[in-house]
């Protein structure tokens, strides 16, 4: 190959020789324009819809069982409304959701002689919208439930003006003094040791019933100055919570957990942290406590201590928020401990009750 031919060949292949060295020069190419979504053919659209459907199903199946049951109940309520009113089942619109709210307002509540609580109606709206989107593939307009919630607020105002009450109301906070009374009333047997540890830990992590029900022994690990509790199963916000030793040994959650772990011989890290006990012999049984049973332990513990307030499974959670605020902690710090959103309206409502008594315009005036 001659010098001229060699140079032409190198130029053609993108290589030019300069001072016996080879320099690579990229050959300019024009990339093909990507196909726009509106130009997809039928097969591509079908494949993408199938992928989207599988993704939605995977996320839905990954929800906690309690959440799935709740959504199923909400959709069942919507289905009954549709059958009663003649609304097509998948016609989830702003107008039909308003009709749904007004229909729910007249339905019986959790107890005979009561009507549906506003909080239940609000949850029914959410469950219906989510189920329509995820379970039935209905494409809903953004903010489809806004009008329905505004109508619910109007009905609540009318209810309050008429002096009517609905629902069970908010859970009473379980406070530090209550913890001391509960601890003192727990019997010195395996049930008493378990109940004491469960109530104290429930308070310390500001837990939800289902979070503690899913805990295994390995989820309470030794940490600096106490324990590290892994609330890994949560329908809202999984989190790792530091639990330091308490300044009062009698109500210290770390010491109480250690006592329960040793008394129950919980040596298998994969075993449930909160075990079922035989109702008569108080011996260990297979399996852990169900979420509802966690709440039952809290209720019975308060009754055993002779406290007139009826506590529920949510009481320790609210109690931690209340007690922490009384000590001056910021909302963000409290939210992190209990897995609330940093600006949670629910948490803000709990704290507002504390703030009204601690920072009241009448203090020092009368």
N, C-alpha and C positions, 0 to 999 in steps of 0.2 A: 504494500500500500504506500503510495507516494506521500510526501509531506502535506500537499494540498488535500489529498484524499483523507489523510489521517486527521487533519484539523477539521475537515467537514464531518468526519465520523464522530469525533469527540464532541463537536458542537451539537450534532444531532442527538447524541446520547446524554447531553447535559454535562459533559466534562471538558474542561479547558486546561491545557498544560501550560504552566508558567514557571520558569526556572526549575524544570524537572520535577515540579510538584503538581499533584492533581487536586484541583478545587472542584467540589461538587456544586453545581448551580441548579437549583430547583427548576423544573420545567413547569411553567404556568399552565394551570388547568382551570376550567370553569366548572365548579360543582353543580350538580343537578339540583334544581329548586325542590324543596320538600313538598310533598303532596299536602294540600290544605285539607282540614277535616271535612269541609263541605263537599270535597271532591272524592271522598272515600267511596269505594264501590260497596255493593250490598253485602258481599262476603266479609269485607273488612269491618263494616259496621256491626254485623252479627257477632263476629269474633270479639270485638271490643265490648259489646253489651254483655257477652258471656263472661268476660274477664271481670267487668264491673260487678256483675251479679255474684260471682264467686268471692270477690273482695268484701262485698257487703255481708254476705253470709258468714265469712270467716270472722269478721268483727262481731257480728251478732252472736255467733256461737261462743265467742270468747268472753261474753258478759257473764258476771256472776249469776248463779242459778236464781237467786232471789230477785235480781233485776229482770231476768227473763220471765219469771212468773208474774211479776208486777206488770210488765208490758202486756203479757197475755191476758191478765185480768182487765187492763184498760181497754184492750181491743175487744174483749168480750162485752164490755159495757157499751162501747161504741156500736157494736153489732146489734145489741138489743135496742138501742136508740134508733138505729136505722130501720129495724123491723117494725118498731112502734110508729115511726113517723113517715115511713115510705121513702126515706132518703136512700139513694143508691149507696152501697157499701163503700165504694172507693171515692165517693164524692166528698173528699175532705177539703173544704173551702172555708174562707173566712166566715161566710154566712151560716154554713151548716154547723161549724164549731160553736157559734153563738147559740144556735138552736140546741146544741148538745149541752151547753152550760145550763140553759134554762130548763132543759129536761132533767138534768142531774140534780138541779136545785130542789126538785120535787120528789126525788127518790129517797127511800128509807136509808138511814145511816147504819153504823156498825152495831147499834143496840136497838132493840125494839122500842118504838115510840120516838126515835130520833130521826133527823134528816141528815143527808150527806154533808160532811164538813167541807168548808172551802178549800182546805189543803188537799183533800181527796179529789175534789173537782179539778184543781190545778194540776195534780198528777195525772188524772185521766186525760186532760188535754195533751200533756207532754207525751204520754204513752201512745195515744192515738196517732199523733203526728209522726213520732219515730217509727211506729209499726207500719204506717202507710208508706213511708219512704223506704224502710229497710226490708220489710217482709213482703210488701206488695209492689214495690217498684214505682210508686206513684210520684210524679214530679210535682212538688208543691211549690207555690210561690213563697218567696222569702218573707218572713214575718206573718205567715198565715194564721198564727194563733194570737196575734196581738189584739185583734178586736174582741175575741172571746175572753181574753184575760181582762180587758177593760170592762166588759159586761159583768164579769165575776166581781170586780172591785165595786161596781155599782150595787150589786146585790148584797155584798158584805156591808156596805154603808147603810143600806136600808135595814138590814138585819140588826145592826148595832143601834140604829136609831129607835128600833122597836123593842130593844132590850132582849132580843133573842140570842141564844148561844147555841153553837153547834160543835160537835166533835169533842174529843177528850181534853183539848187544850195542850199547851206545851208541857213537856216533862219538867218536873220539879228538880232543881239542882241539888245534887248530893254534895254537901260541903265538908270541910275538914272536921268540924265538930261531929257531924254525922258519922264520918269514918271512925272516929274514936269510939263512939257508942256502939257501932256495928262490930268493931274489933273486940270490944269487951264482952259482947253478947254471944260471940261465936263459941260453940262448945269445944272442949279439948279432945276432939276425935278427928278422924280423917276428913269428914265433911266440914267441920268447923275450920280446919286448917286450909282446905281448898277454898271455901267461901271467902275467908279472910283475904287470902292471896288474890283471888279473882277480883273482888271488889276494889282492893287497893291498886292492882295493876290496871284495871279498867279505868280508874280515875287518873292514874299517872300518865297513861298514853292517850287519854281522851278518846278512847276507842269506840268503835261501832260494834254492835253485837256480833255481826258476821265476821269482823276482823279478828276478834279474839277466838271465835269458834274455829277458825281455820289455822290458828297458830299451832306450831309444833314445838317440841322441846328445844330444837336447835335455833328457834326464832328468838330465844332469850339468851344472849351470849354475854359473857363477862366483858366489861368495858372499863375504861378509866373512871374510877370513882363510882362504879355501879354496874348497871346492865345496859345493853343495847337491844331494844325490842324492834324486831323486824315485822312491821305490819304489811306483809308482802301481798296479801289478798285483800283488796279493797275495791269496792264498786266505784269509788270516786278518786282517791289519791293515795296509792301505796307510798309508804314512807318508812324510814328508819328513825326510831325515837330514842334518844338517850334518857335513861331513867337513873338518876343519881340516888345515892343513899339518902334517906330522909333524916332530918335532924331529930325527929322523935322516933326512936326505935320501934315503939309499939305500933305505929302506923306506917312503917317504912315498907314500900312495895318490894324492894330488893330483898330484904330479910324475909318477908312473907313468902316470896316466890321460892327462895332457897329452902325454907322450911317445908313447903308443899312438895317440892321436887324430891327432897330427901325422904319425907314421910311416905310418899307414894312410890318411891323407888323408880323414878322416871329416868332410866339409864339409856333408853333407846332414843337417839336424837330425832328419829322420824316419827316418834309417837306423838299423839295429841298432847298439847300442853295442859288442856283443861279436860280432865277425864270424867266420864259418867261414874256415879257411885250407886251401889245397890241401895234401894230405898229403906231397907230394914237393917241390913248388916253393915252398911257404909263401906263395903269393900269395892275395889276397883272392878269396873266392867269394861268390856271391849268398846272401843270407839270414843269419840269426844262428844262434848256438849253441842247441841244444835243452837243456832242463834237465838231462837225463842227461849231455850233453856237458860242461856246466859242472862237474859232479862228476868227470868223467873228467880234465879239466884239472887239478883239485886233486890227484887221486890221482897222476897222472903227474909233477906238479911235485914232490911229496914224494919219489917214487922217483928222479927225476933228481938230487935233492939228496943222495941216499944216506941219507935218514932211514928208520930201520927201522920206524917206526910207519906203518901204512897209513891215510892220510887219505881221507875221503870228502867229498862235497859239503856235508855238515853240519858238518865239522870247523872251518872258519873261523868259523862262527856260534857254536859252542860256545867256540871259542878266544877270541873277543872277550869273551864273558861271563866266562870264567875270568880273562883278563888284566886286565879292568877291575876285577873284584872284588879281585884281588891289589893293585891300586892304591888300594883303599879306597872304590870307588864304591858307592853305594846300589843296591839291587835296582830301585827305580823308575826311576833314571837309566839303568841297563843295559836295562831292559825297553823304555823309550822308544826307545833306539837301534835295538834289534833287532825291535821290533814284537811283543814278548811282552805278554800281559796283565799289568797291574801286579803281580798276585799269582800269576803263573803257577807251577804246581807243577813243571813241567819245568825252568823257569829256577831255581827255588828248589833243585831237586836238583843242578843244576850248581854253584850257589854254595855249597851245603852241603859239597861236596867240598873247596872252597877253605877254607871257614871251619874245617873240622875240623883242617886242618894249620896254619892261622894262629892259631887260638884253641883250643889243645889243653890239657887239664888237666895234661899231663905236661911242658909247656914250662917250663924252669927248675927242674924237680923232679929229673929224672934227668940 
